[in-house]
Amino acid sequence: MLVETQQIEIMKKLKVLISGGGSGGHIFPALAIAKSLESKVSNIEFLFVGANNKMEMEKIPNAGYEIIGLWISGFHRRLTFSNLLFPVKLIYSLISSYFIINKFNPDLVIGTGGFASGPILYVAAKKKIPTLIQEQNSYAGITNRILSSYVNKVCVAYDDMQNFFPAEKIILTGNPIRDNIITSNLVDVSVSKEFEIDKNKLTVLVIGGSLGAKSINTAIKSKLHLFKENNLNLIWQTGESFGPMAQNAISELSVYGIKNHVFVKDMHIAYQLCDIIISRAGAIAISEICCIGKPTILVPSPNVAENHQYKNAQSLVNKKAALVVNDKDANDKLVESIINLYNNKVLQSTLGENIKKMEVKNSANTIANIALKLLND
């Protein structure tokens, strides 16, 4: 039975080490789990471990936590100088992890993926410290696949992960997502000044990640006139590099309700305002969209390890919970797919209902409970 959700009094300070980074998809779950643990344990201390020069070295301190960086990076399939250094970096990081763990002396170690989590979780498991990893994707990353042989529990976001992990260690928990996404339906969207839309028109939200997505942006720009012709609003997150080109194209179109955003600050409000979502197929993005429960077209990025975004997307397609347009076909098919979906109310309803069924609630809370239970096992 899992630990109850009320705050737990621990006489000795609970020391938790969390490792995860390289992308927001690893960092956001790590922070969400930490916040949930804080809500349960009154006497707790955290130390994060990331990879030097990766985004976690900025994001984690900004969230109020201490972080240490390891000299570690991934292994590329092609021959590169970085690959020649990989064995040296791995050995160095394993030694560094040993000293970090000995100094911090954690009671619990949690990994959410990324380069640094490998050596830290391996050393912790070998020292018999309770360990847990969280896998966000439907196709597990190599680091977590290796670690699963050593750690106590593996928290996953998708069914049928026995091909990657020992079945007896797997617990289906879903992916932790941002609190403001979970509670977005309670927000008064009329207070936002970030978006300009015509409330009499259907609204399409296009997001390609915080940096934008070239293929999606190019496809939208090339057929922007179809949004005007079909009386559609457009909330278009472009990323910084594509922003000026998008703005020029929108200015030429000259229609209210079509607007580009370099970065959408109030994504929880954008989700509520839209009727159709266009997105990459990162694990956290999909988990957020499942929570929102609106018809979605996914354009998986081909530039990811093991093509895992396509596999994430396919898991939704198999349940008739989303449509997919391949990245290479985006310029020819994406906007047409949007228009076709706009004109098919039955399909909109089916996709929205089915993707909402895939929502897994209270993931961070569940993972925190599992982690705390390890202390008593």
C-alpha positions in Angstrom: 0.0 0.0 0.0 1.3 3.4 -0.9 2.2 6.1 1.6 -0.7 8.4 2.3 -0.6 11.9 0.8 -0.6 13.9 4.0 2.6 15.4 5.2 4.9 12.9 7.0 7.0 13.7 10.0 10.5 12.3 9.8 12.8 12.8 12.8 16.0 12.5 10.8 16.2 14.8 7.8 15.3 12.9 4.6 18.0 13.5 2.0 17.0 13.0 -1.6 19.2 13.0 -4.6 17.5 13.6 -8.0 19.2 13.3 -11.4 17.6 14.2 -14.7 18.3 16.6 -17.5 19.4 17.3 -21.0 15.9 18.5 -22.0 12.8 19.9 -20.4 11.2 16.4 -20.7 13.6 15.2 -18.1 13.8 18.3 -16.0 10.1 19.1 -15.5 9.3 15.6 -14.1 12.3 15.9 -11.7 11.1 19.2 -10.3 7.5 18.0 -10.1 8.5 14.9 -8.1 10.7 17.1 -5.8 7.7 19.5 -5.2 5.4 16.6 -4.3 8.0 15.1 -1.9 8.3 18.5 -0.2 4.5 18.5 0.3 4.7 15.2 2.1 7.9 15.4 4.2 8.4 18.3 6.5 12.1 17.7 7.1 13.7 17.1 3.6 16.8 18.2 1.7 17.5 17.8 -2.0 20.5 17.7 -4.2 20.2 17.5 -8.0 22.9 16.1 -10.3 23.0 17.1 -14.0 25.4 17.2 -16.9 27.7 20.2 -17.2 26.6 22.8 -19.8 23.1 21.4 -20.1 19.9 23.3 -19.4 19.4 21.7 -16.0 22.4 23.7 -14.7 20.3 26.8 -15.1 16.7 25.6 -14.7 17.2 23.7 -11.4 18.8 26.7 -9.5 16.1 28.9 -10.9 13.6 26.6 -9.2 15.4 27.0 -5.9 17.4 23.8 -5.7 21.2 23.0 -5.5 22.7 21.2 -8.4 26.1 19.6 -9.2 27.2 19.0 -12.8 29.0 15.9 -14.1 31.4 15.8 -17.0 29.2 13.5 -19.1 27.6 13.4 -22.5 25.7 11.0 -24.8 27.2 8.5 -27.2 26.6 9.3 -30.9 26.0 6.6 -33.5 28.5 8.2 -36.0 32.2 8.4 -35.3 33.0 11.7 -33.5 35.7 13.1 -31.2 33.1 13.2 -28.5 32.6 9.4 -28.8 36.4 8.9 -28.3 36.1 10.8 -25.1 33.0 8.9 -23.9 34.7 6.1 -22.0 36.9 8.7 -20.2 33.9 10.8 -19.3 31.9 7.8 -18.1 34.7 6.6 -15.8 35.3 10.1 -14.5 31.5 10.5 -13.9 31.3 7.2 -12.1 34.1 8.2 -9.8 32.6 11.7 -9.3 29.2 10.1 -8.5 30.8 7.9 -5.9 32.2 11.0 -4.1 29.0 13.0 -4.5 26.9 10.2 -3.0 29.4 9.6 -0.2 29.4 13.3 0.7 25.7 13.9 0.5 24.7 10.5 1.9 21.2 10.3 0.4 18.4 8.2 1.8 16.8 8.0 -1.6 17.9 8.5 -5.3 15.6 9.2 -8.2 16.4 9.4 -11.9 14.3 11.0 -14.6 16.6 10.3 -17.6 19.4 12.2 -19.2 23.2 11.6 -19.4 24.0 12.2 -15.7 21.4 9.9 -14.3 23.3 6.8 -15.5 26.4 7.0 -13.3 24.6 8.4 -10.3 21.8 5.8 -10.2 24.3 3.0 -10.9 26.5 4.0 -8.0 23.5 4.5 -5.7 22.0 1.1 -6.6 25.4 -0.6 -6.0 25.6 1.0 -2.6 22.1 -0.5 -1.8 20.5 3.0 -1.5 16.8 2.9 -2.5 16.5 3.9 -6.1 13.8 4.7 -8.6 13.8 5.7 -12.2 11.0 7.4 -14.2 10.7 6.8 -18.0 8.7 9.3 -19.9 8.5 7.7 -23.3 6.8 4.7 -24.9 10.2 3.6 -26.2 12.7 3.6 -23.3 16.0 5.4 -23.5 19.2 3.4 -23.3 20.2 4.8 -20.0 17.1 3.8 -18.2 17.1 0.4 -19.9 20.6 -0.3 -18.5 19.7 1.1 -15.0 16.5 -1.0 -14.7 18.6 -4.1 -13.9 20.0 -2.3 -10.8 17.2 0.0 -9.4 14.3 -1.0 -7.2 11.4 0.4 -9.2 10.7 1.8 -12.7 7.8 4.2 -13.1 6.4 4.4 -16.6 3.9 6.5 -18.6 2.8 3.8 -21.1 1.4 0.3 -21.1 3.4 -2.7 -22.3 6.9 -1.6 -21.2 8.0 -5.2 -20.4 10.1 -5.3 -23.5 12.4 -2.7 -21.9 12.2 -3.3 -18.1 11.8 -6.2 -15.7 8.0 -6.7 -15.4 8.1 -7.0 -11.6 9.7 -3.5 -11.2 7.3 -1.6 -13.5 4.6 0.7 -12.1 2.3 2.6 -14.4 2.3 6.2 -13.1 2.0 8.5 -16.1 4.3 11.5 -16.5 4.4 14.4 -14.0 3.2 17.6 -15.6 3.0 21.3 -14.6 0.5 22.2 -12.0 -1.0 25.0 -14.0 -1.8 22.6 -16.8 -3.6 20.3 -14.5 -5.7 23.2 -13.1 -6.0 25.1 -16.4 -9.8 24.4 -16.7 -10.2 26.5 -13.5 -8.5 29.6 -14.9 -10.4 32.6 -16.2 -8.9 32.8 -19.7 -10.5 36.3 -20.3 -7.8 37.8 -18.0 -5.0 36.9 -20.4 -3.7 39.7 -22.6 -1.2 37.4 -24.4 -3.7 36.2 -27.0 -5.8 37.9 -29.6 -8.5 35.7 -31.1 -11.9 36.0 -32.6 -14.2 34.2 -30.2 -16.6 33.3 -33.0 -14.0 31.2 -34.8 -12.4 27.9 -34.1 -8.8 28.2 -32.8 -5.8 26.2 -33.8 -2.8 26.1 -31.4 0.6 25.3 -33.1 3.5 24.4 -30.8 6.8 23.0 -31.8 8.6 23.1 -28.4 10.2 26.1 -26.8 12.7 26.5 -29.7 10.1 26.0 -32.4 10.1 23.3 -35.1 11.4 24.2 -38.6 9.2 21.7 -40.5 6.0 22.8 -38.7 6.8 26.5 -39.0 7.6 26.2 -42.7 4.4 24.3 -43.4 2.2 26.8 -41.5 3.9 29.8 -43.3 3.5 28.3 -46.8 -0.2 27.8 -46.4 -1.1 30.6 -44.0 -3.8 31.9 -46.3 -5.8 28.7 -45.7 -6.4 29.8 -42.1 -7.9 33.1 -43.3 -9.9 31.4 -46.0 -11.4 28.9 -43.5 -12.1 31.5 -40.8 -9.7 30.0 -38.3 -7.8 31.6 -35.5 -4.2 30.7 -35.1 -2.0 30.8 -32.0 1.4 30.0 -33.5 4.4 29.4 -31.3 7.4 29.8 -33.7 10.5 29.9 -31.5 12.9 32.9 -31.7 14.6 32.2 -35.0 11.4 31.9 -37.1 9.6 34.7 -35.4 10.4 37.6 -37.8 9.5 35.5 -40.9 6.2 34.5 -39.3 5.4 38.0 -38.3 6.1 39.3 -41.9 3.8 36.6 -43.3 1.0 37.4 -40.9 1.4 41.2 -41.6 0.9 40.5 -45.3 -2.2 38.5 -44.5 -3.7 41.2 -42.4 -6.4 39.4 -40.5 -7.4 39.5 -36.8 -7.1 36.2 -34.9 -3.9 35.0 -36.5 -0.9 35.8 -34.4 2.6 34.4 -33.9 4.4 34.1 -30.5 8.1 33.5 -30.2 7.3 31.8 -26.9 3.9 31.1 -25.3 4.3 32.1 -21.6 0.7 31.1 -20.5 0.5 27.8 -22.2 -2.2 26.6 -19.8 -4.4 29.5 -21.1 -3.5 28.7 -24.8 -4.6 25.1 -24.2 -8.0 26.3 -22.9 -8.5 28.8 -25.7 -7.8 26.4 -28.6 -10.0 23.8 -30.3 -7.3 21.8 -32.2 -3.7 21.3 -31.2 -0.7 20.8 -33.4 2.4 19.6 -31.6 5.6 17.6 -31.6 5.3 14.2 -29.8 7.6 14.6 -26.8 6.5 12.6 -23.8 5.7 15.6 -21.6 3.9 17.4 -24.4 1.7 14.4 -25.0 1.0 14.0 -21.3 -0.1 17.6 -21.1 -2.4 17.2 -24.2 -3.9 14.1 -22.7 -4.8 16.2 -19.6 -6.3 18.9 -21.8 -8.3 16.4 -23.9 -8.6 18.1 -27.3 -8.2 16.8 -30.9 -4.6 16.8 -31.8 -2.3 16.3 -34.8 1.2 15.2 -33.9 4.3 15.9 -36.0 7.0 13.7 -34.4 10.5 15.1 -34.5 12.9 12.8 -36.4 15.9 14.3 -34.6 15.6 12.3 -31.4 17.2 9.1 -30.1 15.6 5.8 -31.3 12.9 7.8 -33.1 11.0 7.7 -29.8 8.7 10.6 -30.7 7.2 8.6 -33.6 6.7 5.7 -31.2 5.0 8.0 -28.7 2.7 9.3 -31.3 1.9 5.8 -32.7 0.8 4.7 -29.2 -2.0 7.4 -29.5 -2.8 6.6 -33.1 -3.3 2.9 -32.1 -6.0 4.1 -29.7 -7.6 6.5 -32.1 -6.6 9.3 -29.8 -4.6 11.5 -32.3 -3.6 12.0 -35.9 0.0 11.9 -37.1 1.7 13.7 -40.0 5.3 12.7 -40.6 7.9 15.4 -40.4 9.0 14.9 -44.0 5.4 15.3 -45.2 4.5 18.3 -43.1 4.9 20.9 -45.9 2.5 19.0 -48.1 0.0 17.5 -45.6 -0.1 19.4 -42.3 -2.3 22.3 -43.1 -4.6 20.2 -45.2 -4.9 17.8 -42.3 -5.8 20.7 -40.0 -8.5 21.9 -42.5 -9.9 18.3 -42.8 -10.1 17.9 -39.1 -11.8 21.3 -38.8 -14.5 20.1 -41.2 -15.0 16.8 -39.4 -16.8 17.4 -36.1 -17.3 13.7 -35.4 -13.5 13.1 -35.7 -12.8 16.0 -33.5 -15.1 14.6 -30.8 -13.7 11.1 -31.1 -10.1 12.2 -30.9 -10.8 14.5 -27.9 -12.6 11.9 -26.0 -10.0 9.1 -26.6 -7.0 11.2 -25.8 -8.6 12.4 -22.5 -9.1 8.7 -21.6 -5.3 8.3 -21.7 -4.8 10.9 -19.0 -3.0 9.5 -15.9 -3.8 11.8 -12.9 -1.6 12.8 -10.0 1.5 11.3 -11.5 4.0 13.3 -9.4 2.1 12.4 -6.2 2.0 8.7 -7.1 5.8 8.6 -7.9 6.6 10.4 -4.6 4.5 7.8 -2.7 6.3 5.0 -4.4 9.7 6.6 -3.6 8.8 7.0 0.1 7.6 3.4 0.3 11.0 2.3 -0.8 12.4 3.6 2.5 10.4 1.0 4.4 10.9 -2.0 2.1 
